[in-house]
């Protein structure tokens, strides 16, 4: 049992949780400003907040969580596009959920908090398995282009 706990709560997952909380704060604060203060729609507010949060998340995940060491422009661009692409999937999931919950009359911030739990879990596994994978056989060096 202790081994399982150590596998789950290691430096990587703890860092992911910490920076995930900070990313969520960036996302929620931006959503709050765009939706409640600027008066933009749920989806526009969520998308604008998402852009800011994804930029923050990429930088912190790359440096502090997964400690990615890709070298070369090509490898870096692939990493960035993979990260953003994976996040687009969860953005669409969030936007669909927000549209549905707006239709049924749920408060927007409550809906955003509910969907965030699923999104955080999905994003972790997409990042770990497909974007910042530490496979010795993968092309971590990239090409200097």
Kinemage of the C-alpha trace (Angstrom):
@kinemage 1
@onewidth
@group {chain A} dominant
@subgroup {mainchain}
@vectorlist {calphas} color= white
{ca unk a 1} P 0.000 0.000 0.000
{ca unk a 2} L 2.832 2.387 0.876
{ca unk a 3} L 4.406 1.684 -2.528
{ca unk a 4} L 1.178 2.644 -4.291
{ca unk a 5} L 0.951 5.890 -2.314
{ca unk a 6} L 4.588 6.695 -3.164
{ca unk a 7} L 3.887 6.040 -6.860
{ca unk a 8} L 0.859 8.312 -6.859
{ca unk a 9} L 2.280 11.120 -4.705
{ca unk a 10} L 5.735 11.665 -6.106
{ca unk a 11} L 7.553 14.885 -7.020
{ca unk a 12} L 5.880 14.990 -10.432
{ca unk a 13} L 2.296 14.592 -9.238
{ca unk a 14} L 2.763 16.974 -6.317
{ca unk a 15} L 4.282 19.582 -8.667
{ca unk a 16} L 1.417 19.003 -11.108
{ca unk a 17} L -1.115 19.597 -8.342
{ca unk a 18} L 0.621 22.785 -7.168
{ca unk a 19} L 0.963 24.249 -10.661
{ca unk a 20} L -2.482 22.930 -11.559
{ca unk a 21} L -3.932 24.973 -8.699
{ca unk a 22} L -2.018 28.051 -9.883
{ca unk a 23} L -3.176 27.457 -13.471
{ca unk a 24} L -6.744 27.113 -12.215
{ca unk a 25} L -6.415 30.426 -10.374
{ca unk a 26} L -5.201 32.085 -13.602
{ca unk a 27} L -8.102 30.481 -15.490
{ca unk a 28} L -10.797 31.390 -12.945
{ca unk a 29} L -9.545 34.927 -12.397
{ca unk a 30} L -9.464 35.597 -16.134
{ca unk a 31} L -12.901 33.971 -16.600
{ca unk a 32} L -14.298 36.102 -13.777
{ca unk a 33} L -12.937 39.291 -15.335
{ca unk a 34} L -14.074 38.447 -18.866
{ca unk a 35} L -17.523 37.125 -17.876
{ca unk a 36} L -18.576 39.150 -14.842
{ca unk a 37} L -16.690 42.406 -15.404
{ca unk a 38} L -16.397 42.658 -19.201
{ca unk a 39} L -19.796 41.052 -19.845
{ca unk a 40} L -18.597 38.565 -22.470
{ca unk a 41} L -20.460 35.280 -23.038
{ca unk a 42} L -19.590 32.081 -21.169
{ca unk a 43} L -17.816 30.534 -24.147
{ca unk a 44} L -15.885 33.667 -25.161
{ca unk a 45} L -14.855 34.269 -21.546
{ca unk a 46} L -13.840 30.652 -21.111
{ca unk a 47} L -11.838 30.617 -24.341
{ca unk a 48} L -9.948 33.819 -23.503
{ca unk a 49} L -9.227 32.534 -19.984
{ca unk a 50} L -8.156 29.205 -21.484
{ca unk a 51} L -5.547 30.879 -23.702
{ca unk a 52} L -3.951 32.590 -20.709
{ca unk a 53} L -4.115 29.462 -18.557
{ca unk a 54} L -2.651 27.188 -21.255
{ca unk a 55} L 0.314 29.504 -21.778
{ca unk a 56} L 0.962 29.522 -18.024
{ca unk a 57} L 0.438 25.747 -17.760
{ca unk a 58} L 2.781 24.941 -20.641
{ca unk a 59} L 5.638 26.935 -19.163
{ca unk a 60} L 5.212 25.545 -15.648
{ca unk a 61} L 4.606 21.958 -16.809
{ca unk a 62} L 7.619 22.043 -19.095
{ca unk a 63} L 10.027 23.510 -16.549
{ca unk a 64} L 8.829 22.354 -13.132
{ca unk a 65} L 6.515 19.351 -13.503
{ca unk a 66} L 7.791 17.163 -16.331
{ca unk a 67} L 11.216 18.835 -16.615
{ca unk a 68} L 11.202 18.566 -20.391
{ca unk a 69} L 14.610 18.852 -21.998
{ca unk a 70} L 13.699 18.822 -25.679
{ca unk a 71} L 16.282 20.537 -27.850
{ca unk a 72} L 15.900 22.188 -31.192
{ca unk a 73} L 13.177 24.310 -32.709
{ca unk a 74} L 11.382 21.384 -34.361
{ca unk a 75} L 11.127 19.360 -31.132
{ca unk a 76} L 10.039 22.432 -29.153
{ca unk a 77} L 7.327 23.314 -31.693
{ca unk a 78} L 6.049 19.739 -31.668
{ca unk a 79} L 5.909 19.840 -27.872
{ca unk a 80} L 4.078 23.187 -27.801
{ca unk a 81} L 1.600 22.169 -30.506
{ca unk a 82} L 0.971 18.810 -28.822
{ca unk a 83} L 0.351 20.526 -25.492
{ca unk a 84} L -2.006 23.098 -27.012
{ca unk a 85} L -3.748 20.449 -29.115
{ca unk a 86} L -4.448 18.275 -26.091
{ca unk a 87} L -5.761 21.307 -24.258
{ca unk a 88} L -8.069 22.134 -27.182
{ca unk a 89} L -9.840 18.832 -26.559
{ca unk a 90} L -10.484 19.739 -22.949
{ca unk a 91} L -11.444 23.295 -23.942
{ca unk a 92} L -14.150 21.892 -26.221
{ca unk a 93} L -15.330 19.618 -23.430
{ca unk a 94} L -15.500 22.594 -21.046
{ca unk a 95} L -17.264 24.842 -23.564
{ca unk a 96} L -19.858 22.141 -24.314
{ca unk a 97} L -20.457 21.637 -20.597
{ca unk a 98} L -20.807 25.416 -20.043
{ca unk a 99} L -23.307 25.705 -22.895
{ca unk a 100} L -25.320 22.794 -21.518
{ca unk a 101} L -25.314 24.120 -17.956
{ca unk a 102} L -26.243 27.635 -19.137
{ca unk a 103} L -29.190 26.057 -20.969
{ca unk a 104} L -30.394 24.381 -17.777
{ca unk a 105} L -29.808 27.534 -15.700
{ca unk a 106} L -26.742 26.541 -13.678
{ca unk a 107} L -24.534 29.411 -12.488
{ca unk a 108} L -21.496 29.712 -14.798
{ca unk a 109} L -18.757 29.645 -12.138
{ca unk a 110} L -20.314 26.615 -10.422
{ca unk a 111} L -20.399 24.796 -13.751
{ca unk a 112} L -16.792 25.760 -14.449
{ca unk a 113} L -15.665 24.359 -11.083
{ca unk a 114} L -17.512 21.076 -11.671
{ca unk a 115} L -16.014 20.450 -15.128
{ca unk a 116} L -12.545 21.467 -13.956
{ca unk a 117} L -12.129 18.280 -11.938
{ca unk a 118} L -12.482 16.078 -15.027
{ca unk a 119} L -10.330 18.429 -17.102
{ca unk a 120} L -7.442 18.392 -14.612
{ca unk a 121} L -7.337 14.587 -14.595
{ca unk a 122} L -7.576 14.323 -18.390
{ca unk a 123} L -4.880 16.993 -18.903
{ca unk a 124} L -2.460 15.220 -16.551
{ca unk a 125} L -2.698 11.937 -18.415
{ca unk a 126} L -2.507 13.578 -21.843
{ca unk a 127} L 0.606 15.495 -20.754
{ca unk a 128} L 2.297 12.526 -19.118
{ca unk a 129} L 1.515 9.950 -21.798
{ca unk a 130} L 1.715 11.957 -25.019
{ca unk a 131} L 3.452 15.317 -24.583
{ca unk a 132} L 6.180 15.241 -21.931
{ca unk a 133} L 6.863 11.520 -22.111
{ca unk a 134} L 10.201 10.386 -20.762
{ca unk a 135} L 10.804 7.561 -23.193
{ca unk a 136} L 14.491 6.935 -23.778
{ca unk a 137} L 13.681 5.723 -27.291
{ca unk a 138} L 11.832 8.898 -28.261
{ca unk a 139} L 13.559 11.753 -30.040
{ca unk a 140} L 14.217 14.017 -27.063
{ca unk a 141} L 17.103 15.694 -28.787
{ca unk a 142} L 15.139 16.913 -31.811
{ca unk a 143} L 16.922 18.688 -34.584
{ca unk a 144} L 18.584 22.064 -34.459
{ca unk a 145} L 16.654 23.844 -37.153
